[in-house]
Amino acid sequence: MSTSRLPPVRQLVGIPLNVLFFLLLMVLAWGSWSGFVASPVRVGVIVLHLLMIPVMTLSTSGRSKGLDHAPDWKPFFPLLVFHSLFTAYVMPYMDARDLWVLPGGDVTRWAGLVLLTAGVALRLGPMLALGRRFASVVALQPDHTLTTTGFYGLVRHPSYLGILLMDVGFAGVFRSAIAVALLPLVFWMFKRRMDVEEAFMIGRFGGEYRDYATRTARLLPGVY
């Protein structure tokens, strides 16, 4: 984790507040704090998010546009807001009231937590690997170099793979049949983001990135 300089105040304050607000929405949707933490699976969700805060806040560049950046696909941010609110509020609300839930009870919840944990690891690992080169916008940061080893030696977008695993995990934790039905939309949303990111990387790193792309999968080796 880079410690050469502290991130800007808005990042030091904004990221923790966003994560805590996300958790607060889950508790409010469930109906009570005591009810939410009655399940060790949901306690696990809280722990995972608290572990994410220092990495996202201190290791990355947050939303810095760096030296250069690419404008996002326009529907991406509105869809991302919907995605977050649906996860934080609708899913726990429906689970608490047994509305349109998946079968399997606690087995489904625990399986979801396992997948959520794997997704968090894949989300945080690239952040730690890239440090300040990692940002939530498509941007070129100072001293930016192309990383093709570690997580990035396996797939080109390990962080997005982590997000998709987290989505499947949340669907299990909150037994959400609707979340499962919406997974193709979530995949499509991040596919469009990957299109933007890869076009930007080719523009900045040219043949080096093209060569890298020919020998690695986007998300799943041998599949996509």
N, C-alpha and C positions, 0 to 999 in steps of 0.2 A: 504494500500500500504506500503510495507516494506521500511523503511528509514534507516536501520541499517548501510548500506554501499552503496556507489554509484556503479552502474554497471561499467564494464570496458569501456575504452574510445571507443573501436571499436563498442560497443553496443550503447553508448550514441550518437555516430555520425552515425553509420551505419543504425540503424532502421529508424530514421527520414529521412535520405537521401533516403532510399529505398522507403518509403511512398511518399515522395515528387516527386521522379522520376516516380513513378507509376502515380501520378496525372498529371505530366508534359506530359507523354506519351498520356494520355487521351486528353489533350488540343491540343497537336500537331496533333493527329489523327483527331480531330474534325475540325481543320483548323485555329482556331483563339480563343484567350481568350474571346473576346467579344461575339462570337457566343456560346462558351461553357457555359458561365455564363448567357446567355440570358434566360435560363430555370431555374426556382427555384428548379426543381428536380435535375439538375446537380449541382447546388450550394449546395444542400443537400448532395450530394455525397462528395463534397470537405469538408464540415463541419464534416461529419462522420469520414473521414480519418484523419483530423486534431485532432479530439477527441481521436482517437486511438493511436496517437503517444506517449503521455506521459505514458499511461498505458503499452503499449508494451515495451517502453524503460526503465521505472523506476520500474515497478512492477515485471517483469519476469527475468529469467536467460538467455533470448535470445537463442543463440545456444550453450550454455555451455553444455559440456558432463559430467559435475559433477563428481561423484565418480565412476560411471559405466554407460555404455550406450550400446544400441543395434544398430548394423549397420542397416541402412534402407534398405528396398526392393530397389534393384539397379535402376529400372526405375523411382522410385518415384521423385527424384530431377529433372531429365530432364522433366518429365511430369509436375511437379510443375512450372518450368520455362515457359514451353509452356502455361500452364493454366494462369499464370500471364500476359504474353505478349498478349495472345489472349484477355483477359479481358481488359487490359489497352489500347490496340491499335486497334485491329481488330474490336471489338464491337462498340466503338464510331465512328471509321472510317466509318463503314457500315451504322450506324444509321444516320450520318450526310448526307449521300448520298442516303438514302432510298433504300439500297440494302438488300434484303432478310430480311425484317423487319416483326415483328409480327403486327397483326391488333390491333386497339384500341386507337392509338394515345396517347394523354396525360393521358388517363385513365390507359393504360398499364404502362406508365412511373411512375405514382403516386403509383400504386399498387406495382411496383418494388421497389420504395423507401421505402414503408412500410415494405416489406419483407427484404430489405437490412438493415434497421434500426434494425429489430428484430434479424437478423443474427449478426450484430455488437454487440448487447447487449449480445447475447449468446456466442460470441467470447471473449468479454472483461470480462464478469462476472466470468468465471473460472480463468482467469488470476489474477483478483483481489482476488479471493478466495484462490488460491494456492500461490500467490506471487512468491518468488524465486524458488519454487518447479516446476513452470511452465516453460517449455523450448520447443523450436521448434524442438528439437531432442528428441528421446526416450532415456531418461537418468534418473539416480537416483541422485538427488541433496543432499547436506548435510542436515541432520536432516529431511530426507524425510519420511513422514508418509502417510498412505492411507486415503484419504478423501472420505467419503461415504455419506455425507449430503449436503444440499443446492442443487446446480446445479447437483452435482454428486449423490444425492439421487434420482433423477428423471431418469437420463440416465448415462451410463458409459462414454460417449464421447460428452458432451455438446458443447465443442469447435468445434468439427468437424461438429456437427449439425449446429452450427453457420455459418461455412464456406459454407456448402451446401445451407443454406438459403440465404447467401450473393450471391452465384452464381445464384440462381433463381431470386434474387432481381436485380442483374446486368443485367440479361437477359431481365427483364421488363423495367428497366431504359433505356437501349439502344435498346429495341425492337428487340432483337437478336434471330431470328429463329434458327440460327446455334448453338447458346449457348444452347438452349433448346434441340436440337438434341444431343449435346455432354454431357448432364447431366449424362446419364448412365456411360460414361467413367470416369467422375469426381467422381461419386459414387464408381465405382470399384477401382479407384486409392486410395481413402481414406479408402475403405474397407481393401485393402492390408496393408495400414499403421496401421489400427486398429488391424489387425492380429499380426503384429510385436509388437505393444505396449502391447497387452494383454498377449502374450507369455512372454514378458519381465517382466510384472507385476506379473504373476504367478510364474516366477522364483525367484522373490525377495520377494513376500508376501505370496506365497503358498496358503494354505487353506483359509486364510483371504480374498484373492482376489477371489478365486473360489466361496466362499459363497456369496460375494458381487455380482458376475456375475450372480448367479442363481436367484437373486431377483430384478435385474434391467435389462432394455433393453439396447441395444447398443446405439440406436439413437432415436427410437420412441416407447414409451410404448405400448405394445400390438401388435406392428407391426414388429419391428426388434431390 
